[in-house]
Amino acid sequence: MSDHNDSEVPRNRSATPRFSRRRFVETTAAAGALAATAGCMGGGGGGDDVITIGASTSTTGPTATEGVTMKEGYDFWIHQINEGNSLLADDDEGLLGREVELVHYDDQSDPSRGVNLYQRLINEDEVDVLLGPYGSTVSSAVIPIIEDAEMACIMPMMSDTSVLEERDVQYTTQAIAPAYTYVRSAIDIAVENGAETIAVVYEDAAFPTSVASGHIPYAEEQGLEVVHEEAYPTDINDYSSVLNTVAEEDPDIVMGGGYTEDAIGLTQAAQSVGLSPGIFAWVVGGMAPAFAESVGDAALGVTGDLFWAPFFELPYNQEFTEGFMDLFSEEYSDPGEVDYHAAGGYAGCLVMEQAIRNVGEIDQTAIAEQLHEIEMEIPFANGVYEVDDQGIQVGQTPSLGQWQEGEDGMTQEAVRPAEYATADPIYPHPGW
């Protein structure tokens, strides 16, 4: 298990978050903290009896909210494997008869730091297998390092496809749907209700930019006029400066953002400037439990990509939810508090596990080939992992979630597609 010190409801039933304040207790040191220390080389840094898994995640920095929860997915999978509770095989404890250890560093949401850490994982720690960092910005930066080292790696939370399209990638695959798919359903809902205009505002970083570049053409194809497009700086302090201009255009759809901090800041700014379009669609952070915890009732009607919920009928989802809640019982008191990034991190680990089992040994080229070739069920998105020759995810589509009123406050509902819907969408936005 790692150094992280924190710790099925039926379909058509919402899990209502109680929103206890998360405790981010991981701190950084100069090189980050190790989840487990590897020994000398023996087919990898852990010796013959240990399989070492190397990764960095952003446990501090701007994307720490997402990075911490994704790492919890890694932690849960490793705990499960070492307890002999794999969902993929009836095994003794461990993987291929070997204990699994996580060598983990905090990349602080910094791509240059991520590059240094993956070089360290490969060259100094000599890990057996790699898992990706959180987010497209850091993930895209480390892929050339991974490819040059010819090590198999899966990126559970990298949705920007540009680096996979621009480079001959053989050892790395994407485990989450591409960014251009995230909130298309919000556009569909708005168009069905007579929307004519859209404004797109987004953080000037790899993932949010790829969201905008993918959604704007789709919006135009649906007959919408883009009345405002703006990339705001990553160190923005005043989101109202962005939304003041948007409010003047009075668009039917306002979409974009970046991460949880963006969703919070943009929603609070929209409230302050009186912006209330037909629909808000914030990527990533819009459906994070921490978002609703921060903005309270202002979350009502906000939509966002919903890649996982405890009420989704997906392969292994009940086992994942119950096991995760048991392991992190000190951190979470309700399944609705669990962020989808935990399920995404766990699902990526399941894919890597299946690839290793198919090969039967730690052979980087063979494992990488399996990551590209296998199609399998996962407890995430629509339950499918499948990539093309470039390693781009082609089997997944996210659901669209929306915050609606539950018995105990704001609750996540799935409003699209129909097979996952737990409620009808609220349209237009109810105002402030």
PyMOL commands that set and color helices and strands:
alter all, ss='L'
color gray80, all
select helices_A, chain A and resi 64-82+111-123+136-149+162-166+179-181+184-192+206-221+240-249+260-273+285-287+289-299+317-327+335-337+340-359+364-373+418-420
alter helices_A, ss='H'
color red, helices_A
select strands_A, chain A and resi 50-57+99-106+129-131+153-155+172-174+197-203+225-232+253-257+279-283+303-306+376-377+384-385+399-406+409-416
alter strands_A, ss='S'
color yellow, strands_A
deselect
rebuild
show_as cartoon
